[in-house]
Amino acid sequence: MRSRLLTLVAAAWTALGGAAAADGPVVVELFTSQGCSSCPPADKILAEIAERDDIIALALHVDYWDYIGWKDLFAKPAFTLRQRAYAHAAGERSIYTPQMIVGGVDHVVGTKPMKLAERIAAHADAADAVSVRLSRSGDRVSIEARAEGRVPTGMVVQLVTYTPKATVEIGRGENAGRRLSYHNIVRDWVEVGTWDGRGVFKSDVRVSADMPVAVLVQARDAGPILGAAKTR
């Protein structure tokens, strides 16, 4: 099973290799948990795309599997709420792991690399509605966002900090005894401000100097991601 999955991942990213982003990178959010036995294959897929310049790959660890014996060390209730907001926006009644959301719009089972590659390519071919530019000096990040086309009047500018990689010894639960690695682990997700699309949105934010940063401009109520950028 593992070798078959890795073969599919390799085929998917080989097919995707020719698709360069029209503007900014495509955002892929993985909702995962250390207590979910189905999640490690999806975590490996995220690892495959985490270093790509044309993708912002983010792992959001949810807390609703903690009850089965292992408390996820990276989980936050806010990430579960974000996944629930996506489900509500899509008219879905339940949430699950592993799930990937591409561009704030497309819902993909986290263990389906070919489907994921297809959706990433579709978003990469589309021009961004918002251009996002970042500059960083130590613990300060300057953000500029500009509408490049028609945009909704209600947008949220969000800043994400994440840890590139961590390895965890799982002591209990469905993955007990396994040593698992995680990539682009979201540590904080904050709203910088709201924006109506007029003029240029500008903000300076203080962040941890040792963490990479991504900035997303998203339609409110868990809508489409209209533009994004990242910096180390």
N, C-alpha and C positions, 0 to 999 in steps of 0.2 A: 504493500500500500504506500509506504513512504517513498520508495523508488519511483512508483508511478506518479505520485504527486509532484516530486521534484522534476520529473520529465515534463509534466504538463506545465509547471512553472517556467522551465527553460524555454519551452515552445512558445508560451504566451509572451514572454519578454523579448524573445527574438522577433516575434511578429510585431510587437509594439515598438521595437527599436527605431523603425523608420518614421515614426509619428512624432514630429517635434511640435512642441506647444506653440500655438499661434501667438500667444502673449505670455501671461504668467503661468506658473505651474498648476497642475490639476491637484485638487485636494482629495485625499483618500483617508477616511476615518475608519479605523477598525475598533469595534466594540468587542472587548475580550475580557477574559478572567483567568487568573491562575487556578481557580477551582473548577474550571470547565475542561473536561477530558477531550472535547471536540475542538478546542481552541489552538493547541500547539501547531497543527498544520497551517492555520491561518496566520499565526504569529510568524511562521517561517516565510510565508508569502509576503507579509509586510516587510520582513527583513530584506527580501530580494529587491524591493523598490525603494527602501528607505534612503539610499544614497543617490538616487537619481535626481538630477537638477530640475527636471521637468515635472516632478511630482513632490507634493508635500504629503508625506505619509505619517499619520499620527495614530498612536495606540491609546485609546481611552479605556481604562480598566474600570469595569462596573462592579457594584457591590452586592448584587442580588444572588450571587452564588456563595457568599461568605458563610451562609448558614449550614452548608454541608460539611463543614469541618476545617476549612482553611480560609483565613481572612486574607484576601488579596492585599499585598503590601502597597500597591499603587492605586487601589480603587478609591473613588470619591463619589459620594451621592450625586454630586452635580453632573457627573458623566452619565449616570443612569438617567437623570432627568433630561439630559440632552438627547439621549437615545429615545426616550419616551416622546419628546417633542417631535422628533422626526417621524415616529410612528403615527402620532396624532395628525401631523401634516399630510401624511400619505393615506389617512383613513384606515390605518391598521390598528388592531385591538391588543396586540401582544408584541413583546420584544424578545430577542433571543441572542445568543452568542454561538459562534462568531458571526458578526454581521459587519459588512463594509458599506459605507455611504460614500458615493463618488460625486463630488461637486455639490454636495448638499441636496442632491436630487435622486440619484439612482441607488436603489437598495440591492445589494448583492450578497449572497451567502458567502461567508469568508473563505470557504474551501473550494471556490469555483474560479481558478485562475484565468481560464479562457474567457469567461463572462466578464471578469474584472478587467482584463486587458482590453476587451471590446469597448467597455464603457469609458475607460481612461482615454482610449484613442478617439472616441466620439467627442469627449470634452476637449481634448487637445486640438482637435480640428476646428473648434468654434472660437471665435474672437471673444475676449473678455469684455464685459460691459464696463468694468472699472479697472484702471491701471493702478497698481500699488508699488510704491518705491520706498525702500528702507535704507537708512544709513545708521551705522552703529559706531559708538566710541565708548569702549569700556562697558559701563552699566547703563548707558543711555542709548535709546533707540528713537530715531526720528522717523515719523511716518508721514507720507504724502499719498493721498488717494484722489484720483480724478476720473470723472465719468467720461467714458469714450463712446457712449451711445445712450440709448434710452434706458433709464434705471427707475426702480420704484422709489417713491418718496420716503419710505421707511427702510433704512439700512442700519446695520449694526457693525461697527468696527471692533474686531476682537483681536486680542493679543494672546498667543499661546507660547508657553515655555515648555521644553521637553528635554529629557535625558536621552542621549543617543543610544546607549545600550546598558543593560544590567542583566546579571545572571542570578537566579534565585534557586535555592534548594527548597523544594516543596515538601513540607513535613507531614501534611495530612490531606484528607479530601480525595477527590478523583484522581489527582496527579501525584499522590503521595509517593515519595522516593525518587521523583524525577528532578533533574537539574535542568532548568529551562532558561533560555535567553530571550529577552524582550528588547525591542528596538523602538526608538522615537516615542518613549513613554511620556505622555502628557503629565506634567506636574501642576500646571496652573493654566486656567483659561479665564481671562477677564475681559470685560467690556470696556473698551477705551472711550467710546462715545457713540452717539447716534448721528446720522447724516442724512440730509435730504437730497444729496446729489448735486447741489448747486455749489459753484466755486470749487475750491480745492480744500479737501479735509487735511488738516495738519495737526500733529500732536507729537509731543516728546514724552517718552515713558521711561521710567527707571526699571531695570530688570536685573536679575542675577547675572553677573559678568561671565560666569562659566557655563551658561546654558544657551543653546541655540534658540532662536525666536522665529515664530511665524505670525503673520498678520493676515487676517481674513476679513473681507467685506462681504456681508451676507444679508440677504433680505430678511426682515424680521419674521418671527414665528417659524423658525426652522425652515426658511426658504432657501432658494438657490444661493450658492457661493458665487459672487459676481466678479471677484478678483482676489488675488492672494500673492504673497511674496514671503521669502524666508531669508534669514541671515544667521551666520554663526558669529 
